[in-house]
Amino acid sequence: MPRFYFDLLRDNVIALDQDGVHFPSARIVRAEAARTAVDMVKDRLSDDMADFVIIVRDEGGETLFEVQALCGCGSTRSLSE
């Protein structure tokens, strides 16, 4: 089973995934990368988290695709209402 790497680009700094994860196909890893991005946004929505990109690489180091997450939450009303 091929190994894929999920690098994280945030604030112009990239954190390389050194371990990687085995998945049966690139199609499945694409869905997992999207789920990971959604979970990261959901977990940090109350923080002032910057936008980020998950860069998925294959075993040869080639970038297969990127998942971009735009983080923001605003309100024109007080949340205590």
Backbone bond lengths (Angstrom), bond angles and torsions (degrees), N, CA, C in turn:
res aa  C-N    CA-C-N  psi(-1)  N-CA   C-N-CA  omega(-1)  CA-C   N-CA-C  phi
1 M - - - 1.448 - - 1.531 108.36 -
2 P 1.337 117.26 132.62 1.473 119.59 -178.09 1.531 112.77 -69.45
3 R 1.317 113.69 153.60 1.469 121.53 178.80 1.526 108.32 -103.93
4 F 1.339 114.81 137.90 1.463 122.49 178.85 1.525 108.92 -124.10
5 Y 1.329 114.97 150.12 1.468 121.39 -176.88 1.523 109.56 -119.64
6 F 1.330 116.00 134.29 1.457 123.03 -179.89 1.530 108.22 -108.76
7 D 1.327 116.83 95.98 1.461 121.18 176.16 1.530 108.43 -86.02
8 L 1.323 116.17 151.57 1.463 120.86 -178.44 1.522 109.55 -119.68
9 L 1.316 116.39 122.47 1.465 122.94 176.81 1.521 108.02 -108.96
10 R 1.343 115.34 118.44 1.467 120.81 -179.86 1.522 107.88 -147.91
11 D 1.322 116.35 133.63 1.468 122.09 -179.65 1.530 111.80 54.37
12 N 1.313 116.45 41.03 1.470 123.54 179.81 1.523 113.82 62.17
13 V 1.324 117.39 19.79 1.462 122.59 177.21 1.527 107.56 -121.13
14 I 1.318 116.16 132.20 1.461 120.15 -179.67 1.529 110.24 -107.30
15 A 1.315 114.98 131.29 1.467 121.67 174.67 1.525 106.51 -105.64
16 L 1.316 115.68 112.93 1.464 120.51 -177.64 1.520 111.11 -80.49
17 D 1.311 115.17 134.57 1.463 121.95 173.98 1.525 107.10 -78.31
18 Q 1.303 117.10 113.08 1.459 121.76 -177.61 1.524 112.83 -86.64
19 D 1.336 116.85 -20.91 1.464 120.37 -173.71 1.518 113.86 -97.23
20 G 1.302 117.16 -44.80 1.450 121.13 -176.91 1.524 112.03 74.43
21 V 1.327 114.46 171.15 1.459 122.21 -179.02 1.513 108.32 -139.30
22 H 1.325 115.80 141.84 1.462 120.58 177.91 1.525 110.57 -83.20
23 F 1.333 115.96 132.92 1.459 123.13 174.25 1.520 107.81 -137.74
24 P 1.323 117.75 150.49 1.461 119.85 -178.41 1.530 114.31 -71.35
25 S 1.355 117.49 -24.31 1.466 118.29 -178.22 1.528 110.47 -157.21
26 A 1.330 115.14 161.84 1.462 121.18 177.21 1.527 110.72 -66.82
27 R 1.313 118.09 -31.03 1.464 121.36 178.36 1.532 110.73 -63.22
28 I 1.316 116.27 -42.11 1.462 120.71 179.03 1.524 110.84 -70.13
29 V 1.322 117.14 -39.65 1.472 119.51 179.99 1.528 110.84 -67.52
30 R 1.320 117.82 -30.22 1.471 120.37 176.83 1.531 110.50 -64.25
31 A 1.316 116.65 -43.93 1.466 120.46 177.61 1.524 110.67 -63.90
32 E 1.316 117.53 -39.63 1.468 121.22 179.15 1.525 111.20 -66.70
33 A 1.321 117.78 -38.73 1.467 121.02 177.76 1.525 110.28 -63.92
34 A 1.323 117.51 -40.71 1.470 120.74 177.65 1.524 110.61 -64.81
35 R 1.328 117.56 -42.91 1.470 120.75 177.60 1.521 111.09 -62.57
36 T 1.319 116.69 -40.35 1.462 121.24 178.83 1.522 110.71 -61.38
37 A 1.328 116.93 -43.82 1.467 120.94 179.16 1.525 110.87 -62.60
38 V 1.324 116.85 -43.56 1.471 120.72 178.69 1.527 110.19 -61.19
39 D 1.321 116.88 -45.18 1.471 120.84 179.25 1.523 111.63 -61.95
40 M 1.332 117.02 -40.86 1.461 120.30 179.65 1.523 111.19 -64.06
41 V 1.324 116.97 -41.41 1.461 120.48 178.37 1.520 109.70 -65.39
42 K 1.322 116.70 -46.39 1.467 121.53 -178.51 1.526 111.36 -61.00
43 D 1.329 117.37 -42.07 1.461 121.92 -178.66 1.519 112.78 -69.21
44 R 1.322 117.63 -24.43 1.462 120.40 -174.11 1.515 113.68 -118.95
45 L 1.321 117.44 16.39 1.460 120.13 -176.61 1.517 112.37 -61.90
46 S 1.328 117.26 -31.42 1.461 119.63 179.50 1.527 112.04 -78.04
47 D 1.320 117.78 -17.80 1.462 121.73 177.02 1.528 108.81 -84.81
48 D 1.301 115.74 168.55 1.457 120.16 173.12 1.521 108.78 -92.24
49 M 1.304 115.95 63.49 1.463 120.97 -177.57 1.524 109.57 -78.25
50 A 1.293 115.48 135.26 1.453 121.03 178.23 1.529 109.97 -75.36
51 D 1.320 115.15 162.35 1.455 120.22 173.02 1.525 108.13 -58.25
52 F 1.321 116.68 155.17 1.454 119.72 179.66 1.519 110.81 -148.47
53 V 1.326 114.83 167.33 1.457 122.01 178.78 1.524 107.68 -132.82
54 I 1.320 116.10 132.09 1.466 121.13 169.95 1.515 106.19 -97.83
55 I 1.318 114.87 120.76 1.465 121.35 -179.99 1.525 107.16 -103.94
56 V 1.317 116.59 121.36 1.461 120.64 -178.21 1.523 108.99 -101.91
57 R 1.348 114.11 123.99 1.473 121.55 179.02 1.520 109.86 -114.41
58 D 1.328 114.79 155.24 1.458 119.93 173.69 1.525 110.00 -93.01
59 E 1.315 116.64 -176.64 1.469 121.34 -176.73 1.524 113.06 -62.65
60 G 1.318 116.85 -25.87 1.455 120.96 178.63 1.523 113.83 -84.56
61 G 1.346 116.22 -1.65 1.455 120.53 179.63 1.517 114.16 89.54
62 E 1.330 117.31 1.15 1.454 120.99 -179.60 1.532 110.22 -78.23
63 T 1.338 115.80 133.44 1.460 120.38 176.66 1.519 108.92 -72.37
64 L 1.328 115.83 124.18 1.459 121.00 179.26 1.518 111.66 -90.65
65 F 1.328 116.60 -42.49 1.446 121.98 178.37 1.521 109.35 -169.00
66 E 1.332 114.55 172.26 1.464 121.54 179.26 1.526 108.53 -130.68
67 V 1.312 115.53 144.35 1.461 121.83 173.41 1.524 106.27 -114.66
68 Q 1.333 116.57 117.75 1.461 121.26 -178.44 1.519 109.74 -100.21
69 A 1.313 116.11 136.62 1.461 121.58 177.94 1.524 108.79 -122.92
70 L 1.305 115.61 125.04 1.457 122.14 177.56 1.518 107.19 -103.62
71 C 1.314 116.33 116.54 1.465 121.25 -174.26 1.516 110.18 -104.29
72 G 1.297 114.82 128.56 1.443 118.87 176.25 1.516 110.38 -174.57
73 C 1.277 114.66 146.01 1.453 120.51 178.85 1.518 107.41 -149.77
74 G 1.295 116.73 123.04 1.450 118.98 -179.43 1.516 110.26 -139.47
75 S 1.300 115.44 159.98 1.446 120.81 -179.63 1.519 108.72 -148.48
76 T 1.304 114.92 145.94 1.458 119.51 175.69 1.525 110.34 -96.81
77 R 1.326 116.41 -3.77 1.458 121.96 179.36 1.510 110.33 -122.12
78 S 1.311 115.11 156.57 1.469 120.74 176.05 1.517 108.86 -68.94
79 L 1.316 117.09 137.05 1.451 121.59 179.83 1.512 112.34 -73.30
80 S 1.322 118.28 -12.03 1.465 120.66 -179.54 1.524 111.74 -82.95
81 E 1.316 117.99 -8.08 1.474 120.79 -179.53 1.500 111.86 -73.98
